[in-house]
Every structure is written in structure tokens, then in C-alpha cells.
């Protein structure tokens, strides 16, 4: 990457091992770079919007990746009712999986590995087709 990783924590408890989280994110970014070696930047924001034990410890992860020419991939993993107790590493892995999938699609488009649909027009219809309609 041309720009170093941007990593921010907002409202996250101090008992979270930030070095472990950073190592996981670095590992996932290496996998992204294997898909797209010309990434410009990646910013990861981790938030803990609420801390109520009844509703669970929820985390929100947002990943913003930029690739040339002026493409931006943004994935936001919000807590849902069923995954309020999911650990932060699992949420980070799921978010990076979504980014990787979108990044692969964009790289395939850029390298023209996606079939383009050709446009055509009908000049005439045979009489038999008109009789059927």
C-alpha cells in the first residue's frame, strides 16, 4: 500500500488486546494485497457503540479501501440481533471477507475478466414470428 494502514478505535474497552487485533488486521491486509497489489490505502475503524450487558457487547467494524483509478470499497459490519455476543476477531474476519470479495470483483472488471454484454438491435422479424404473437 502507498499509504500506511489507518486504524482507529472508538469507545472500545481497554481490556481488548489491541496488539492482537492489529496483528489480525495486518494478516488480512496481506491477503487483500495478494488480490490487488496496487491498493492505495486501507482504513479500519472499530467502534463499540453500546455497553449494555442485556443486549450484549456489540462491535461495529468499517473498512475503507481505495484502489486506482478513484475506486473506493467500503464495508460496514454492524451488530444484528443474533450476533451481539460475537467476539471482535470474528466480526473483523467477516468484514474482511466481504472486502476481499468486492475487491476481487473490481480487479476482474479492471482486468477485463468479466464478460461484457453486447448490445444489438432487431432489424426485422420474419412473418412467422408475427403470426405467433
C-alpha positions in Angstrom: 0.0 0.0 0.0 1.1 3.5 -0.7 -0.5 4.9 2.5 0.1 3.2 5.8 -2.8 1.4 7.5 -5.2 3.7 9.3 -6.6 2.0 12.4 -8.9 3.7 14.9 -10.8 2.6 18.0 -13.8 4.5 19.2 -15.3 3.6 22.6 -13.7 0.2 22.7 -12.9 -1.2 26.2 -9.4 -1.1 27.3 -9.4 -4.9 28.1 -9.3 -5.6 24.3 -5.8 -6.7 23.2 -5.1 -4.1 20.6 -1.9 -5.7 19.6 -3.7 -9.0 18.8 -6.3 -7.0 16.8 -3.6 -5.2 14.9 -1.9 -8.5 14.0 -5.2 -9.9 12.7 -5.8 -6.8 10.6 -2.2 -6.9 9.2 -2.7 -10.5 8.2 -6.0 -9.8 6.5 -4.5 -6.8 4.6 -1.7 -9.0 3.3 -4.4 -11.3 1.8 -6.1 -8.2 0.3 -2.7 -7.2 -1.2 -2.4 -10.7 -2.8 -5.7 -9.9 -4.6 -4.8 -6.4 -5.5 -1.1 -5.4 -5.3 -1.8 -1.7 -6.2 -4.1 -0.7 -3.3 -3.6 2.9 -2.3 -4.9 2.8 1.3 -6.9 0.9 3.9 -8.6 2.4 6.9 -10.2 0.3 9.6 -12.5 1.8 12.3 -13.7 -0.3 15.2 -16.5 1.0 17.4 -18.3 -0.2 20.5 -21.5 1.8 20.3 -23.1 0.4 23.4 -22.0 -1.5 26.5 -25.3 -2.9 27.9 -24.9 -6.5 29.1 -28.6 -7.3 28.4 -28.2 -6.6 24.8 -24.7 -7.9 24.5 -21.3 -6.4 23.7 -21.6 -5.2 20.2 -18.9 -4.0 17.8 -19.1 -2.1 14.6 -16.3 -2.5 12.0 -15.9 -0.3 9.0 -13.2 -0.9 6.3 -12.5 1.6 3.6 -10.1 0.5 0.8 -9.1 2.7 -2.1 -7.7 1.5 -5.4 -6.8 3.4 -8.6 -8.4 5.0 -10.5 -10.7 6.6 -7.9 -12.4 3.4 -6.7 -13.4 3.0 -3.1 -14.7 -0.1 -1.4 -16.5 0.4 1.9 -17.8 -2.4 4.1 -19.5 -1.8 7.3 -20.3 -4.7 9.6 -23.0 -3.7 12.1 -24.2 -5.8 15.0 -27.5 -7.6 14.4 -29.8 -9.2 17.0 -28.3 -12.7 16.5 -24.6 -11.7 16.7 -24.4 -9.3 19.6 -22.2 -11.7 21.5 -19.8 -12.4 18.6 -16.2 -11.7 19.5 -14.4 -8.9 17.8 -12.0 -11.0 15.8 -14.9 -12.9 14.2 -16.5 -9.6 13.2 -13.2 -8.4 11.7 -12.8 -11.6 9.7 -16.3 -11.4 8.3 -15.8 -7.7 7.3 -12.5 -8.5 5.5 -14.1 -11.4 3.7 -16.7 -9.1 2.3 -14.0 -6.6 1.3 -11.9 -9.3 -0.4 -14.9 -10.5 -2.4 -15.7 -6.9 -3.6 -12.0 -6.3 -4.3 -11.8 -9.4 -6.5 -14.9 -8.3 -8.4 -13.4 -4.9 -9.0 -10.0 -6.3 -10.1 -11.7 -8.7 -12.5 -13.6 -5.8 -14.0 -10.4 -3.7 -14.4 -8.5 -6.6 -16.0 -11.5 -7.3 -18.3 -12.0 -10.8 -16.9 -15.8 -10.2 -16.7 -17.7 -10.8 -19.9 -19.3 -7.7 -21.3 -22.8 -7.9 -22.7 -23.1 -6.8 -26.3 -25.9 -4.6 -27.4 -27.8 -5.3 -30.5 -31.0 -4.4 -32.2 -33.5 -6.3 -34.2 -33.7 -5.1 -37.8 -36.7 -7.2 -38.9 -38.8 -10.1 -37.8 -39.9 -12.9 -40.1 -43.6 -13.2 -40.9 -43.8 -16.5 -38.9 -42.9 -14.8 -35.7 -45.5 -12.1 -36.2 -48.2 -14.8 -36.7 -47.3 -16.5 -33.4 -47.6 -13.2 -31.5 
